Amino acid sequence: MHGRAQIDHILRRASDAREIPGVVAMAANSKEVIYQGAFGQRDLSRDIAMSLDSVFWIASMTKAITAAAAMQLVEQGKLSLDAPIGKVLPDLASPQVLEGFGADGMPRLRAAKNPISLRQLLTHTAGFSYPMWNGDMLQYLEKTATPSARTGLNASLRVPLMTDPGTRWEYGINIDWAGKAVEAASGQRLDAYLRDHLFAPLGMTDTAFKIGDAQRQRLVGVHARGADGSLTTIPFEVEQNPEFHAGGGGLYATAADYIKFTQMILNKGRGNGNQVLKPETIAAMGENHIGELNMTGLTSYMAPLTNDVDFFPDIVKKWGLSFLINTARTPEGRSPGSLAWAGLANTYYWIDPSRDITGVILMQVLPFADGKCLEAFAGFERGVYAGLEAAQKAA
């Protein structure tokens, strides 16, 4: 692959310059992995070299996997995209909307005007939010002493909507609820369901909510970016014995495992010799499901966790089941109609069915949308497309 040297140079330089602690990147077409590289350190405090089999917290890259599980159950008729999800999840049968706060600072709630559907959960149009990107939600948690999602407690999900279902795109805890729907419809815990119906069939042996002994030996440290640009290892781990497994952000995985999942999407639901979703389901997952609504930028209310986020500000962005969809070609070369998303600690992936290419790049840095991490991601993606162009010319 012509772009290989270009990618190696970009990622090695960023790691050597300590712009990023370390990185694993992989690219594949529907048939094979065409690039893989590991650079820098697994943990700057322990001077351990990064390796291709290093284990990362993939955070919200969990969402696409949970959505795939939900779509398996839609195929089987055990879940419906448009029926009120309250029939499956009684906790969501009578949703409340946060109208504001009274003079005493306490929240004022009203009944939502319409029910929540699974489609709305999968597209972030149900009305749920995240406190890191919604100041009202942050205030609500503080005033009501509601536990944060980090606790793994069921009570952390019992929060009001910010808007009526179906009226606005807002990124939030929707896919955690979709994970609960998978459990209710399948009768299995989410970890067991994903293992049996996605991870085992696809050969994803290093992906789990609970970090096993073998994975812990290869676990990448999470690093915080200081105001001066420095990087410091911080203690950070997803709750290992939670009341619920977070379908919206709880998984740990390797790049090699995650690319098996994205290759399955490229392969119309097939991977490792197993058909885990129907081709027509995969096609539907990659379509716009939010109509005239658009994905919007995210304003940070929790600086240690995230920067402001606005991917491709000049491009109209839609949402599938459950992917970001760019409607025009990106500066890096990604085709219109490609699928993508990311994880809080600066892990990223994209799937470009038009060009039969997918890429995964994993780092462990907070806050999200870190400038140096985004530079590494963009350089990697440009290198992948440069390789494709060179291969086409050579052919």
N, C-alpha and C positions, 0 to 999 in steps of 0.2 A: 504493500500500500504506500503510494507516493507521499501521503501526508504524515506517515509515521514519524519520520525524522523531525518534521515541523512540530508535531505534538510533543514528542519527547523533549525537544529543546524548550518549548514553552513551559511545560510542567516541571522539568528539572530546574530551569532557571528560577521559577517562582518559589520552589521548595528550597533551593540552595540559598536564595536571598532572604529566606525566612518571611517571605510575603504570605505564604501559607505553611502550616506545619508539615503537612504531607497529604498525598492524594493517590487515589486509585481511579483510573479511567479505563473504560472498555467501550468498544463500538462493535456492532455486529450487523450483518444482514440477516435475512430470514433463514439462511443456511448455516452460517458459521461466524465465529468471532473473528473480526478482521483487524482489531487493534486491542492491545492491553498493555498497561503500564502502571508501575507503582513507584512513587518518588517521595523523598523526604522522610519524615519521622512519624512513627505511629503515635508517639507521645513525647513531646519536647522535654518533659521533666525526667524521662527515663532513657533517652537516647536509644530508642529501639527503631530500627529501620522499618519503613512501610513495606508490606508484602501484598501480593495480589489476593491472598486469602484473608486479608485483614477484615475484621468485623466492625461494622458501623451502625450507629443508631440512625435509621433512615427516616424516622419521624413521619412526616406527611406523605412520603412515598408509600406508606402503608395504605393510604386511601384508595389508590387504584386497585390494590389487591382485594380490599374489603368490598369494593364495588363489583369486582369480578365474581366474588363469592355470592353477593346479592343477586347478580344477574343469572348465575347458575340456578338459583331458587326461583327466579322469575321464569326461566325456561321450563322448570318443573311444575309451574303453577302454584308453588307454595308461597310466593310473594307476588304482589301486583304493583306495577309502577305507579298507578294512579288512584287506587282505592285509598281511603283514609288509613294511614299507617297506625292510627289509634286502635284499629281492630286487632293488630298484631302486638302493639306496644301500648298497653293501657295508660302508661305515663304520658303519652302524647295524644290522648283522646280529647283533652280539653285544653289546648295550648293557650297561654296567656301572653300578651304583648306588653312590654314596658312602655308606658306613655310618658314617663318623666319622673321627677322626684318632687315631693311635697316640701313645704317650708321647713319641715323638720329633717329634711334630707332623706327621708325614707321613700322607697320606690312606690309608684302608682301603676297598677296593672289593670288591664281590661281583657276581656275575652277576644281571642283572634276571630277575624271575620270569616275564615274558612279553615277546613282541616288541612293537616300536613300530609303529603304523599311521599312515597319512597323516591319518586323522580325528583321531588324538591330537595330531599335530603342529599341525593347523589349529585345534584347540581348547585348546591349552596344557595338555594332560593327559598328554603323553608323559613328563614327569619332568624336562625341562630347566629351567634357571633363568637369571636374570641376576645377576651379582655385586652390582649396585647395590641389589637387593632380597633378596639371600640371603647371609647372613654366611658360611655354610659354603662357598658357591661362591667368594666373595671370598678366603677362606683357601686354598682349593684352588688358585686361580690363583697366589697368592703363593708357596705352598710348591712348586709344580711349575714355576714360571716359564713358565706358559702365556701366550701373548700375548693381549692384550685384543681384543675384536671391532673396536675402532677401527682396528686395524692392517690389516684386510682380508685377513689371512693365514688359509689353510685350517686351520692348527694351532689357531686360536682357537676353532674349533667342536668340536675333539676333546676333549670334557669329559664327565665322568660325569653320570648322572641323579641327581636328589635323592630321587626316589621311584620305585617301580615304575610302569611305564606304565599309565595308566587309573585310578590310585588317588587322584589329587588334582589340582585345578586349580592350576597354578603358571605364572606368566608367565615366558617365557624365549625362548631362541634357536630355538625350534621352527620359525618361519617362514623363518629362514635355511636350515634343512634342507629345508623344503618348496620353497624356490627351487632348491635343488640337485636335488630330485626333478623339478621342471619341466625343468631342463636335461637330466637323464638320460633322461627320457621323450620329450623333443622333439628332442634332438640339437642344440639351439641354446643359445648363451649366454643367460643370463636377460635381459640388456639387449636383445638382438636379438629374443628371443621376445616380450617385453612390447611392444616397438615394433611388431612385425609383427601381433600378434594382439589387442592392446588399444589401445595409444596411437594408432596410425595409423587403425584403424577408428573410434575414438571422436573423432578430431580433437584429441587431446591433444599438441600440438606443442611444449609447453614442459616436458615431464616426462621426466626422464632421470637416470641414475646419474652420468653425467659432465657437468659443467657446461660448456656450450658458450660460445663467445665472446659470442654474443647474450644468453645467460642471465646471464653474469657481469656484464654492464653493469647488470643489474637485480637483482643478488643482495642479499638483506637480510643485514645483519650480525647475528651472534649476540651477545646481551647477557647479562651475569651480574648477578644481583640480590645486592647486598651486604647484610650484616647490618643496616645502617641503612636499607635500602630503596632505596638508590641503584642506578643502572644503569650498567654499564661495558661497552663493546664488547670482546669477547675474540676471539682468533684461533681459529676453529673451522671445520673443513671435513672432510667425509667423504673418506677416502682415494680419490684420483682414479684410481689405477692399481692396484686391489686384485687379489688372486688370485681372489677370488670376489665377485660382486655381492650385496650384502646384501638378500635378499628380505624381511628383517624390519625394515629401517630405512634403506636407502641412497638413496632417491629425493629429488630436488629437483623442485619443481613450483610452479605458480601456483594461486591459488584458482580461477580460471576453468577451468583444466584439471581440477582435482580434482572440481569440481562436475559436470563432464561424466561422470566416473566414478560419482558418487553418483546422478546423474540416471538413468544406465543401470540402476542397481539399482532405482530407483523404476519405471522403464519395463520391468521384467521382462526385462532382458537386452539391450534395444535402445537404441542411441544413434547419433546422426549418420547415421541411415538404415541402420545395420548391426546385425544380431542377433549379438552376441558370446557370449551364453550363452542356453540354453533357459529359458523361463519357469519350468519345474519345477525347474531347477537353482537359479535365484535364490530361489525359495520355500524350497528345502531349506537354502540358505545362511543364511536368516534364522530357522531353527528352532533350538531348544535341542538341542545335540549332546553335552551333558555329564551328562545324566540327573539323578541326585540330587545330584551335585556342584554347588557354587556357586563363582562368582568371589569371591575374598576380597580384603581390603585388602592393600596393599603397604607394607612397612616399609622405610624407607631405610637403607642402609648406606654410601651415598656422597653426603653432603650437597651437594657442589657440583653434582651431576647431578640429584638428585630429592629432593623432599619426601616425607613419608609420603603415600600415596594411598589414599583411600577414597571413591569416587564413590557418591553416594546410599546412605549407610550404613544407612538404614532400609528399603531395597528389596532383595529377593532378586534376584541378578544371575546370568544364565546366559551361555553362549557358543555362538555359531554358527560358520559357516565363512567368514570368521573375524572375528566381530563380538561386542562386548559387547551383551547384550540385557537391557533393564530389564523386569521382569515386572509393574511397577505404574507408574502415572502419576508423572512426576517433578515437583518443585516448579515447574520452568520451563514445564511444560505438555506435555512429550514423552509420547506415547501409550505404553501397555504394548506390548511386542513391537517397539519401535523398535531400530534398530541404530546403533552408534557406536564410535568409538575415537579415538585421539589420537597425537601425536608428542611426543618428549621435550622439544623446545624450545617447548612450549606451542602446539601446533597441534591443532585439534579439529574433528571433524565429527559429524553425526548424520543419520540417515535415518529418517523417520517415514512408513512406507507407509500407515498408517491415515488420516493427514491429507494425504497426497500432498505432503510437504514435506521438504526437506533443507537443511542449513546447513553452511557451512565457515567457520572463523575461524582465521586464521594470524597468529601472533606469533613472535618469535625471542628467547626468554628462557630461561635456565637459573637455578635448577633447575626440573624438571618440577612440575606442579601448583602453580605460583606463585599465591599468593592474589589478587593484582591481576589476573593474566591470567584466572583462573577467574571473578572478578567481571565482567570484560569479556565473557567467554563467556556467562555466565548472563544478563547484561543483553541481549546480542544475541539469545539464544534466546527470552527472554521477549518481546522486541520483535517477533520473527517471529510468535509465536503471538498476540500482541495484534493484529497486522495481519490474521491469518487470522480472528480473532473479529469484528473490525470489518467485514471484507469480507462475512462471512456475514450479519451483522445488516443491512448495507446491501442485500444481495440479497433 
